[in-house]
Amino acid sequence: MVHHGKAVSPAFRAPYVAVLSVLLIPGSSSRLLAADAIRPTAVPLVACDPYFSVWSFTDRLTDSDTVHWTGTRQTLSSLIRIDGKPYRLMGSSPTEVAAFPQVGLKVLPTRTLYEFEGAGIHVSLIFMTVLLPSDLQLLSRPVTYLTWKLRSVDGKGHLTSLYFDSSAELVVNTTDELVIWSREQIGGLNVMRMGTEAQPVLAGSGDDRRIDWGYLYLALPATQVSQSVIAEGSLARRQFAGGGSLPKQDDTQVPRPADDRMPVMAVVYAGIKVGPSSAERRLFLLYDDLYSVELLHQRLRPYWRAKGALAKDLLREAAKDFDALQSKCGDFDQEFMGDLRRIGGRQYAELAALAYRQSLAASKIAAAPNGEPLFFEKENFSDGSISTPDVLFPQSPILLLFNPKLLRASLVPIFEYVTSGRWKFPFAPAQLGTYPLANGQTYGGGETSEAGQQPVEETGDMMIMTAAVARLEKSPDLATHYWSVLQHWAEYLKAKGFDPEKHFAPMILRDRWLTTPISL
């Protein structure tokens, strides 16, 4: 999400109120080649959380390399050979290989669908992230599936091969960090793993940052005929483009900096016979961050690990569940988009689908020590704040619409901070720290002064959202548990809310994105 009106990455350049647009406003089209199309400024490919977040910033998937939402390159590449001739499907490398013609793009709530056609075949490339809020275990899984579907469109048979790689850029904050890699066989899966050697778990915080701890996994069914290698990216792509093969052995020069002959985890599906019936190949990417967030100096596991699951368990589950999840995502997308079209038309539905992806990609579900879910949102390209009530507030309609437990899980960390004894003020905090460290307010005067606080806005937001949870859950238990806090906040709003003090007003007005000076 964006905040405070600052310049933002294309991945979050949709208006801030687009998060609320699911319920309120019409928007713009995201269908490539439609007469009235307005392509998303950034197209979500991997949209799991603020760190595992890969986008395309260009009109076509082959116009540039893929990037993290911050704009830093995080390369995913795909090539195809059709009857011996290579083409690029994703990414700008190798530059001497022609781009395969892209003929369509659709962004849905859980999937992004690219369509290509040329040389007698049609290719669909589908990115699926299981953003199904009714099931928090599924929603918390840091998994994105990639599926290629190929069919002949000229009545002839074609011999094809597919290539995919994921680069070491996805596991580092800066590319001078040393990376390591390995292989595993897990429950009928061929698995490659990559991460930093240092593993600085939750060692830093900030806005324009990428994760450099945990491990990225690339997994595919062992039953699908394939080759795989961990090697220099440019070498692997050139070798496939030139002859359809990969280097014979994994690179043994490990560890090494990510920017030293950029290593990739690469896969080739060879000998695919394409006819009128669709041929399909798939794999999935999983990022195990080990620990996701620190709340009041206590490290929290990702929610999918709440019952002790390990990466190998999630890999097995993710593979086993693919068919069922594909069906669930298809049904969800169809029903959600149908509702949105009925409410506001096709363009409204397409903007809302993008807002839905953006909103959930800016959030992370962690597990409290008792196993309960805690939901943290990050301010992207603002100051990197975590758990900001006035950012959570415009996100809340999505959470309330699909699962009020998500809004409850967002409010609890804020209430726990206030009741910890650390927060000394009679109003709600502006945030809990800088992502991913929710160890206490760092914004404005922090915990020591009222300078730069936003007391009326944050307090009002918290009380409205708490009331909304009670109404949707048909239970006052959240409010009851923190009743003394709510009483103090109500007294503060009664005293200050109808006529906010002058030194607070400019901050409040700035948060409302009013650019014209106003006399107070």
C-alpha positions as CSV (number, residue, x, y, z in Angstrom):
1,M,0.0,0.0,0.0
2,V,1.0,3.6,-0.4
3,H,0.8,6.3,2.2
4,H,1.3,10.1,2.8
5,G,1.2,10.9,-0.9
6,K,4.8,10.1,-1.7
7,A,6.1,8.8,-5.0
8,V,5.4,5.1,-5.2
9,S,6.5,2.0,-7.1
10,P,4.4,1.1,-10.1
11,A,3.4,-2.0,-8.2
12,F,1.4,0.2,-5.9
13,R,0.7,3.2,-8.1
14,A,-3.0,2.6,-8.3
15,P,-4.8,5.2,-6.2
16,Y,-4.6,4.5,-2.5
17,V,-8.3,4.4,-2.4
18,A,-8.3,1.6,-4.9
19,V,-8.0,-0.7,-1.9
20,L,-11.5,0.5,-1.0
21,S,-12.6,0.4,-4.6
22,V,-13.9,-3.1,-4.2
23,L,-16.9,-1.5,-2.6
24,L,-17.0,2.1,-3.8
25,I,-15.6,3.3,-7.1
26,P,-15.2,2.4,-10.8
27,G,-11.8,2.2,-12.3
28,S,-9.8,1.2,-15.4
29,S,-9.5,-1.8,-17.7
30,S,-6.6,-4.3,-17.4
31,R,-7.3,-6.3,-20.5
32,L,-4.5,-6.1,-23.0
33,L,-5.6,-5.3,-26.6
34,A,-9.2,-4.2,-25.7
35,A,-10.1,-1.0,-27.4
36,D,-10.5,0.9,-24.1
37,A,-7.7,-1.0,-22.3
38,I,-5.6,0.6,-19.6
39,R,-2.9,-1.9,-18.7
40,P,-2.0,-2.1,-15.0
41,T,1.1,-0.1,-14.3
42,A,2.4,-3.2,-12.7
43,V,1.1,-6.8,-13.2
44,P,1.2,-9.1,-10.2
45,L,3.1,-12.4,-10.9
46,V,4.1,-13.6,-7.4
47,A,1.9,-11.7,-4.9
48,C,2.2,-13.4,-1.6
49,D,3.5,-10.8,0.9
50,P,5.7,-7.7,1.1
51,Y,8.9,-9.7,0.5
52,F,7.8,-12.6,-1.8
53,S,6.4,-10.2,-4.4
54,V,7.4,-10.2,-8.1
55,W,5.8,-8.0,-10.8
56,S,6.1,-7.0,-14.4
57,F,6.3,-3.3,-15.0
58,T,6.0,-3.3,-18.8
59,D,3.3,-3.7,-21.5
60,R,4.5,-7.2,-22.4
61,L,6.1,-9.9,-20.2
62,T,9.1,-9.9,-22.6
63,D,9.7,-6.1,-22.6
64,S,11.8,-6.2,-19.5
65,D,13.0,-8.4,-16.6
66,T,10.6,-9.0,-13.7
67,V,11.1,-7.0,-10.5
68,H,10.2,-6.8,-6.9
69,W,7.5,-4.3,-6.1
70,T,10.3,-1.8,-5.1
71,G,11.5,-1.9,-8.7
72,T,14.6,-3.9,-7.9
73,R,15.2,-6.6,-10.4
74,Q,14.1,-10.1,-9.4
75,T,14.4,-12.2,-12.5
76,L,12.0,-14.9,-13.5
77,S,12.6,-16.1,-17.0
78,S,10.8,-18.4,-19.5
79,L,11.7,-19.5,-23.0
80,I,10.1,-21.8,-25.5
81,R,11.4,-23.7,-28.5
82,I,8.9,-24.5,-31.2
83,D,10.1,-27.0,-33.9
84,G,13.7,-26.1,-33.0
85,K,13.3,-22.3,-33.0
86,P,13.6,-20.4,-29.6
87,Y,11.4,-17.6,-28.4
88,R,11.2,-15.6,-25.1
89,L,8.0,-15.8,-23.1
90,M,9.2,-13.9,-19.9
91,G,12.1,-11.6,-19.4
92,S,14.5,-9.7,-21.7
93,S,17.3,-12.2,-21.9
94,P,18.8,-13.6,-24.2
95,T,18.3,-10.4,-26.2
96,E,19.1,-12.2,-29.5
97,V,16.1,-14.5,-29.0
98,A,12.9,-13.1,-30.4
99,A,9.9,-12.3,-28.1
100,F,7.0,-14.6,-28.7
101,P,3.9,-12.5,-29.6
102,Q,1.8,-11.7,-26.6
103,V,-1.9,-11.4,-27.5
104,G,-3.7,-11.1,-24.1
105,L,-3.4,-10.3,-20.4
106,K,-6.0,-10.7,-17.6
107,V,-5.5,-10.0,-13.9
108,L,-8.0,-11.8,-11.7
109,P,-8.2,-11.9,-7.9
110,T,-6.1,-15.1,-7.6
111,R,-4.5,-15.5,-11.0
112,T,-2.7,-13.6,-13.8
113,L,-3.2,-15.0,-17.2
114,Y,-0.9,-14.2,-20.1
115,E,-1.7,-15.4,-23.7
116,F,0.8,-15.8,-26.5
117,E,0.3,-17.0,-30.1
118,G,2.7,-17.7,-33.0
119,A,4.5,-20.3,-35.0
120,G,1.3,-22.4,-35.1
121,I,0.7,-22.7,-31.3
122,H,-1.1,-20.9,-28.5
123,V,0.5,-20.6,-25.1
124,S,-1.2,-19.6,-21.8
125,L,1.1,-18.8,-18.9
126,I,-0.8,-18.6,-15.6
127,F,0.4,-17.4,-12.3
128,M,-1.8,-18.5,-9.4
129,T,-1.5,-17.4,-5.8
130,V,-4.1,-18.9,-3.5
131,L,-5.6,-15.7,-2.0
132,L,-8.7,-17.3,-0.5
133,P,-9.4,-15.4,2.7
134,S,-12.0,-17.9,4.0
135,D,-9.1,-20.3,4.8
136,L,-6.3,-18.5,6.7
137,Q,-4.0,-21.5,6.4
138,L,-4.2,-21.4,2.6
139,L,-4.0,-17.6,2.5
140,S,-0.8,-17.7,4.6
141,R,1.0,-20.2,2.3
142,P,3.9,-18.4,0.5
143,V,3.3,-20.3,-2.7
144,T,2.8,-19.3,-6.3
145,Y,2.0,-21.8,-9.0
146,L,3.1,-21.4,-12.7
147,T,1.3,-23.3,-15.4
148,W,2.0,-23.4,-19.1
149,K,-0.8,-24.6,-21.4
150,L,0.1,-25.2,-25.1
151,R,-2.1,-26.2,-28.0
152,S,-1.9,-26.1,-31.8
153,V,-3.8,-23.5,-33.7
154,D,-2.8,-24.4,-37.3
155,G,-4.0,-28.0,-37.4
156,K,-0.4,-29.3,-37.3
157,G,1.6,-31.1,-34.6
158,H,4.6,-29.2,-33.1
159,L,7.5,-30.4,-31.0
160,T,8.2,-27.9,-28.2
161,S,10.3,-27.5,-25.1
162,L,9.9,-25.1,-22.2
163,Y,12.5,-23.4,-20.0
164,F,12.0,-21.5,-16.7
165,D,14.5,-20.1,-14.2
166,S,14.4,-18.2,-10.9
167,S,17.4,-16.1,-10.0
168,A,19.3,-15.5,-6.8
169,E,18.0,-12.0,-6.8
170,L,14.9,-13.2,-5.1
171,V,16.8,-14.2,-1.9
172,V,19.0,-11.2,-1.3
173,N,18.5,-7.6,-0.3
174,T,21.5,-6.5,-2.3
175,T,23.3,-8.6,-4.9
176,D,26.7,-8.5,-3.2
177,E,25.4,-10.9,-0.5
178,L,26.7,-14.5,-0.7
179,V,24.2,-17.2,-1.8
180,I,24.1,-21.0,-1.4
181,W,22.0,-23.7,-3.0
182,S,21.1,-27.3,-2.7
183,R,18.8,-30.1,-4.0
184,E,16.2,-32.3,-2.3
185,Q,13.8,-35.1,-3.2
186,I,10.6,-34.6,-1.3
187,G,7.5,-36.8,-1.8
188,G,7.6,-37.2,-5.5
189,L,9.0,-33.7,-6.1
190,N,12.2,-32.5,-7.6
191,V,13.2,-29.6,-5.4
192,M,15.9,-27.0,-5.6
193,R,16.6,-24.5,-2.8
194,M,18.5,-21.2,-2.6
195,G,19.2,-18.7,0.1
196,T,21.9,-16.4,1.6
197,E,24.8,-17.9,3.5
198,A,24.5,-15.4,6.3
199,Q,20.8,-15.8,7.1
200,P,20.3,-12.5,9.0
201,V,16.8,-13.4,10.2
202,L,14.8,-10.3,11.1
203,A,18.1,-8.4,11.4
204,G,17.0,-5.2,9.6
205,S,13.9,-3.2,8.8
206,G,13.0,-0.5,6.4
207,D,10.9,0.3,3.3
208,D,13.0,-0.2,0.2
209,R,14.3,-3.6,1.3
210,R,14.1,-7.2,0.1
211,I,14.3,-10.4,2.2
212,D,17.8,-11.9,2.7
213,W,16.9,-14.7,5.0
214,G,14.9,-17.9,4.6
215,Y,14.9,-20.1,1.5
216,L,13.3,-20.0,-2.0
217,Y,12.2,-23.4,-3.3
218,L,11.5,-24.4,-6.8
219,A,9.5,-27.6,-7.0
220,L,8.0,-29.7,-9.8
221,P,6.5,-33.1,-10.0
222,A,9.1,-35.8,-10.6
223,T,6.6,-37.5,-13.0
224,Q,6.9,-34.6,-15.5
225,V,9.8,-35.3,-17.9
226,S,12.3,-32.5,-17.2
227,Q,15.9,-31.5,-16.7
228,S,17.1,-29.1,-14.0
229,V,20.3,-27.4,-13.0
230,I,21.6,-24.7,-10.6
231,A,24.0,-22.7,-12.8
232,E,24.9,-19.3,-14.2
233,G,21.7,-17.8,-15.6
234,S,23.0,-16.4,-18.9
235,L,24.8,-19.7,-19.6
236,A,21.6,-21.8,-18.9
237,R,19.4,-19.5,-21.1
238,R,21.9,-19.4,-24.0
239,Q,22.4,-23.2,-23.9
240,F,18.6,-23.8,-24.0
241,A,18.1,-21.3,-26.8
242,G,20.9,-22.8,-28.8
243,G,20.1,-26.5,-28.5
244,G,17.3,-27.1,-26.0
245,S,19.5,-28.4,-23.2
246,L,21.0,-27.3,-19.9
247,P,24.5,-27.5,-18.4
248,K,25.1,-31.1,-17.3
249,Q,26.0,-30.3,-13.7
250,D,25.2,-27.9,-10.9
251,D,27.6,-25.0,-10.4
252,T,30.0,-26.0,-7.6
253,Q,31.3,-22.4,-7.0
254,V,29.3,-21.9,-3.8
255,P,28.9,-19.7,-1.9
256,R,29.3,-16.6,-4.1
257,P,27.8,-13.2,-4.4
258,A,24.5,-13.1,-6.3
259,D,25.9,-10.7,-8.8
260,D,28.9,-13.0,-9.6
261,R,27.6,-14.9,-12.7
262,M,24.1,-14.7,-11.3
263,P,23.1,-18.2,-10.3
264,V,19.6,-19.5,-11.2
265,M,17.5,-22.5,-10.5
266,A,16.5,-23.7,-14.0
267,V,14.1,-26.3,-15.4
268,V,13.5,-27.6,-18.9
269,Y,10.5,-29.6,-20.0
270,A,11.7,-31.3,-23.2
271,G,9.9,-33.2,-26.0
272,I,6.4,-31.8,-25.6
273,K,4.2,-32.9,-28.5
274,V,1.6,-30.2,-29.1
275,G,-1.6,-30.9,-31.0
276,P,-5.2,-29.6,-30.8
277,S,-5.5,-30.9,-27.3
278,S,-3.9,-28.8,-24.6
279,A,-0.5,-30.0,-23.2
280,E,0.3,-28.7,-19.7
281,R,3.4,-28.3,-17.5
282,R,3.6,-26.7,-14.1
283,L,5.8,-26.0,-11.1
284,F,5.6,-23.9,-8.0
285,L,7.7,-21.4,-6.1
286,L,7.7,-21.4,-2.3
287,Y,9.5,-19.0,0.1
288,D,10.0,-20.2,3.6
289,D,11.0,-17.1,5.6
290,L,11.5,-19.1,8.9
291,Y,10.3,-16.1,11.0
292,S,8.1,-13.4,9.5
293,V,7.6,-10.6,12.0
294,E,8.9,-9.5,15.4
295,L,6.2,-8.2,17.7
296,L,7.3,-6.5,21.0
297,H,10.7,-8.3,20.5
298,Q,9.3,-11.7,20.1
299,R,9.9,-13.5,16.8
300,L,6.7,-14.8,15.2
301,R,6.6,-17.8,12.8
302,P,4.5,-17.5,9.6
303,Y,1.0,-18.7,10.2
304,W,1.3,-21.8,8.1
305,R,3.9,-23.0,10.5
306,A,1.7,-22.4,13.6
307,K,1.3,-26.2,14.2
308,G,5.0,-27.0,13.6
309,A,5.0,-27.6,9.9
310,L,8.3,-27.4,8.0
311,A,9.1,-26.4,4.4
312,K,9.1,-30.1,3.4
313,D,5.6,-30.5,4.8
314,L,4.3,-27.4,2.9
315,L,6.0,-28.6,-0.3
316,R,4.2,-31.9,-0.1
317,E,0.9,-30.2,0.7
318,A,1.2,-27.6,-2.1
319,A,1.9,-30.3,-4.7
320,K,-1.0,-32.6,-3.5
321,D,-3.5,-29.7,-3.3
322,F,-2.8,-28.2,-6.8
323,D,-5.9,-29.6,-8.6
324,A,-8.3,-28.8,-5.8
325,L,-6.8,-25.3,-5.4
326,Q,-6.9,-24.6,-9.1
327,S,-10.6,-25.4,-9.0
328,K,-11.2,-23.3,-5.9
329,C,-9.4,-20.3,-7.3
330,G,-11.3,-20.6,-10.6
331,D,-14.6,-20.6,-8.8
332,F,-13.6,-17.7,-6.5
333,D,-12.4,-15.6,-9.4
334,Q,-15.6,-16.3,-11.4
335,E,-18.0,-15.5,-8.5
336,F,-16.0,-12.4,-7.3
337,M,-15.6,-10.9,-10.8
338,G,-19.3,-11.6,-11.6
339,D,-20.4,-9.7,-8.5
340,L,-18.1,-6.8,-9.3
341,R,-19.3,-6.6,-12.9
342,R,-22.9,-6.5,-11.7
343,I,-22.1,-3.7,-9.3
344,G,-19.9,-1.5,-11.5
345,G,-19.2,-3.0,-14.9
346,R,-16.2,-4.7,-16.5
347,Q,-13.7,-1.9,-15.9
348,Y,-14.7,-1.6,-12.3
349,A,-14.2,-5.4,-11.8
350,E,-10.8,-5.3,-13.4
351,L,-9.5,-2.5,-11.2
352,A,-11.0,-4.1,-8.1
353,A,-9.2,-7.4,-8.9
354,L,-5.9,-5.6,-9.1
355,A,-6.7,-3.7,-5.9
356,Y,-7.5,-7.0,-4.2
357,R,-4.1,-8.5,-5.2
358,Q,-2.2,-5.3,-4.2
359,S,-3.9,-5.1,-0.8
360,L,-3.2,-8.7,0.2
361,A,0.3,-8.7,-1.2
362,A,1.1,-5.8,1.2
363,S,0.2,-8.0,4.2
364,K,1.6,-11.0,6.1
365,I,-0.1,-13.5,8.4
366,A,2.0,-14.6,11.4
367,A,1.3,-16.9,14.3
368,A,0.9,-15.6,17.8
369,P,2.6,-17.6,20.6
370,N,-0.7,-19.3,21.2
371,G,-1.1,-20.2,17.5
372,E,-3.7,-17.5,16.7
373,P,-3.4,-15.5,13.5
374,L,-1.9,-12.0,13.6
375,F,-2.2,-9.9,10.4
376,F,0.4,-7.2,9.6
377,E,0.2,-4.8,6.8
378,K,3.2,-2.8,5.5
379,E,3.3,0.7,4.1
380,N,5.1,0.5,0.8
381,F,7.2,3.4,-0.5
382,S,6.3,5.6,2.4
383,D,8.4,4.9,5.5
384,G,8.0,1.2,5.7
385,S,5.7,1.3,8.7
386,I,4.0,-1.8,10.0
387,S,0.4,-2.0,11.4
388,T,-0.7,1.6,10.7
389,P,-4.3,2.1,11.7
390,D,-5.0,4.7,9.0
391,V,-3.6,2.3,6.4
392,L,-5.5,-0.6,7.8
393,F,-8.7,1.4,7.8
394,P,-9.1,1.6,4.0
395,Q,-8.0,-2.0,3.7
396,S,-10.6,-3.1,6.2
397,P,-13.6,-3.3,3.8
398,I,-11.9,-6.2,1.9
399,L,-11.1,-8.0,5.2
400,L,-14.6,-7.5,6.5
401,L,-16.2,-8.6,3.3
402,F,-14.3,-11.9,3.1
403,N,-13.3,-12.8,6.6
404,P,-13.7,-10.5,9.7
405,K,-11.1,-12.7,11.4
406,L,-8.5,-10.9,9.3
407,L,-9.4,-7.5,10.6
408,R,-9.5,-8.9,14.2
409,A,-6.0,-10.3,13.6
410,S,-4.9,-6.9,12.4
411,L,-6.2,-5.0,15.5
412,V,-4.9,-7.4,18.2
413,P,-1.2,-6.5,17.7
414,I,-2.1,-2.8,18.1
415,F,-4.2,-3.4,21.2
416,E,-1.5,-5.6,22.7
417,Y,1.1,-2.8,22.2
418,V,-1.2,-0.3,23.9
419,T,-1.8,-2.6,26.9
420,S,1.9,-3.6,27.2
421,G,2.7,-0.5,29.3
422,R,5.0,0.9,26.6
423,W,2.4,3.3,25.1
424,K,1.8,6.2,27.4
425,F,-0.7,8.4,25.5
426,P,-4.5,8.5,25.7
427,F,-4.9,8.0,22.0
428,A,-4.1,5.2,19.5
429,P,-0.5,4.8,18.1
430,A,0.2,5.8,14.5
431,Q,2.0,2.4,13.8
432,L,3.9,-0.3,15.6
433,G,7.4,0.2,14.1
434,T,9.1,-0.4,10.8
435,Y,8.4,-3.6,8.9
436,P,9.1,-6.3,9.8
437,L,9.9,-5.2,13.3
438,A,6.7,-4.3,15.3
439,N,8.6,-3.4,18.4
440,G,7.1,0.0,19.1
441,Q,6.2,3.2,17.4
442,T,9.0,4.8,15.4
443,Y,6.8,7.4,13.6
444,G,6.8,11.0,14.6
445,G,7.7,11.4,18.3
446,G,7.7,7.7,18.8
447,E,7.0,6.7,22.4
448,T,8.5,9.8,23.9
449,S,6.5,12.8,22.5
450,E,3.3,13.8,20.9
451,A,5.2,15.5,18.0
452,G,3.9,14.3,14.6
453,Q,1.2,12.1,16.1
454,Q,-2.2,11.7,14.4
455,P,-4.3,11.0,17.5
456,V,-7.9,11.8,16.3
457,E,-7.5,9.9,13.1
458,E,-5.8,6.8,14.4
459,T,-8.1,6.6,17.4
460,G,-11.3,7.0,15.4
461,D,-10.1,4.4,12.9
462,M,-9.4,1.9,15.7
463,M,-12.8,2.4,17.3
464,I,-14.7,2.2,14.0
465,M,-12.9,-1.0,13.0
466,T,-13.4,-2.6,16.4
467,A,-17.1,-1.9,16.2
468,A,-17.2,-3.4,12.6
469,V,-15.6,-6.6,13.8
470,A,-18.1,-6.9,16.6
471,R,-21.0,-6.3,14.2
472,L,-19.7,-8.8,11.5
473,E,-18.7,-11.4,14.0
474,K,-22.0,-10.8,16.0
475,S,-19.9,-10.8,19.2
476,P,-18.4,-8.0,21.3
477,D,-15.6,-10.2,22.7
478,L,-12.8,-8.2,21.0
479,A,-14.1,-5.0,22.4
480,T,-14.8,-6.5,25.8
481,H,-11.3,-7.8,26.1
482,Y,-9.8,-4.3,25.5
483,W,-12.7,-2.3,27.0
484,S,-10.6,-0.2,29.3
485,V,-8.5,1.0,26.2
486,L,-11.6,1.8,24.3
487,Q,-13.1,3.8,27.2
488,H,-10.0,5.9,27.4
489,W,-10.0,6.4,23.6
490,A,-13.7,7.4,23.7
491,E,-13.0,10.0,26.3
492,Y,-10.1,11.4,24.3
493,L,-12.3,11.7,21.2
494,K,-15.1,13.3,23.1
495,A,-12.6,15.9,24.4
496,K,-10.5,16.4,21.2
497,G,-12.3,14.9,18.2
498,F,-14.8,17.6,17.5
499,D,-12.2,20.3,17.3
500,P,-8.7,18.8,16.8
501,E,-5.9,20.9,18.2
502,K,-4.2,23.1,15.7
503,H,-0.8,21.4,15.7
504,F,-2.4,18.1,14.8
505,A,-4.4,19.4,11.9
506,P,-1.7,19.6,9.1
507,M,-0.8,16.0,9.7
508,I,-4.4,14.9,9.4
509,L,-5.0,17.0,6.3
510,R,-1.9,15.6,4.7
511,D,-3.1,12.1,5.3
512,R,-6.3,13.0,3.4
513,W,-4.1,13.9,0.4
514,L,-5.3,17.5,0.3
515,T,-2.7,19.3,-1.8
516,T,-4.2,22.8,-1.6
517,P,-3.2,24.8,1.5
518,I,-6.0,25.3,4.0
519,S,-6.3,28.0,6.6
520,L,-7.1,26.7,10.0
